[in-house]
C-alpha cells in the first residue's frame, strides 16, 4: 500500500544535490529502513513526475530512482 505524500514538501536542496542524466530527483527517509523518492518533472525532456517507496538502504532508493529515469528515457526513445 502506498501512502500519499506531497512532493512539493521535499526540500528543493535534495533535487539540487542529486541529478542523473540531467534529471533532478530527491530521496528522503520515510521511517526506519524505508525511503521515498521522486523524479521532478522535466517538461522539455518529456520526463513526467514519478515517485516511489523502497525498503532497504538509501542506495537502494537511489538505484530504483535511477532505474525509473532510465525507463522513462527508453519509453521516450520508442515514441
WOZI-V30665 format. One record per residue. N is the residue number from 1. RES is the residue in three letters. PSI is psi in degrees with one decimal (999 if undefined). BURIAL is 1 if it has 24 or more other C-alpha atoms within 12 Angstrom, else 0. D_CENTER is the distance of its C-alpha to the mean C-alpha in whole Angstrom. Layout:
N_RES_PSI_BURIAL_D_CENTER, N_RES_PSI_BURIAL_D_CENTER
This chain:
1_UNK_131.6_0_18, 2_UNK_136.5_0_15, 3_UNK_156.5_0_15, 4_UNK_132.6_0_15, 5_UNK_150.8_0_13, 6_UNK_113.3_0_13, 7_UNK_-20.0_1_10, 8_UNK_-16.2_0_13, 9_UNK_-14.9_0_14, 10_UNK_129.6_0_11, 11_UNK_135.1_0_13, 12_UNK_-27.4_0_13, 13_UNK_-28.1_0_14, 14_UNK_-42.8_0_11, 15_UNK_-35.0_1_9, 16_UNK_-26.1_0_13, 17_UNK_-17.6_0_13, 18_UNK_126.9_1_10, 19_UNK_152.1_0_10, 20_UNK_119.1_0_10, 21_UNK_37.7_0_13, 22_UNK_5.6_0_13, 23_UNK_128.8_1_9, 24_UNK_143.1_1_8, 25_UNK_161.7_1_5, 26_UNK_146.9_1_6, 27_UNK_133.3_1_7, 28_UNK_140.6_1_10, 29_UNK_146.9_1_13, 30_UNK_40.4_0_14, 31_UNK_172.1_0_17, 32_UNK_119.5_0_19, 33_UNK_15.1_0_17, 34_UNK_144.1_0_14, 35_UNK_151.4_1_11, 36_UNK_147.5_1_8, 37_UNK_156.5_1_4, 38_UNK_138.5_1_3, 39_UNK_123.8_1_3, 40_UNK_140.3_1_7, 41_UNK_145.1_0_10, 42_UNK_90.5_0_12, 43_UNK_-47.7_0_15, 44_UNK_-38.3_0_17, 45_UNK_-4.3_0_15, 46_UNK_21.8_0_15, 47_UNK_121.7_1_11, 48_UNK_160.3_0_11, 49_UNK_138.1_1_8, 50_UNK_150.7_1_6, 51_UNK_160.3_1_5, 52_UNK_173.3_1_7, 53_UNK_145.2_1_9, 54_UNK_138.3_1_11, 55_UNK_137.6_0_14, 56_UNK_-139.5_0_15, 57_UNK_169.5_0_15, 58_UNK_-39.5_1_12, 59_UNK_-35.3_0_12, 60_UNK_-42.1_0_12, 61_UNK_-42.8_1_8, 62_UNK_-43.2_1_8, 63_UNK_-42.8_1_10, 64_UNK_-39.5_1_8, 65_UNK_-44.9_1_5, 66_UNK_-36.8_1_7, 67_UNK_-38.5_0_9, 68_UNK_-36.4_1_7, 69_UNK_-45.1_1_8, 70_UNK_-44.3_0_11, 71_UNK_-40.2_0_12, 72_UNK_-40.5_1_11, 73_UNK_-39.6_0_14, 74_UNK_-43.0_0_16, 75_UNK_-40.7_0_16, 76_UNK_-37.2_0_17, 77_UNK_-27.2_0_20, 78_UNK_-13.5_0_21, 79_UNK_999_0_22
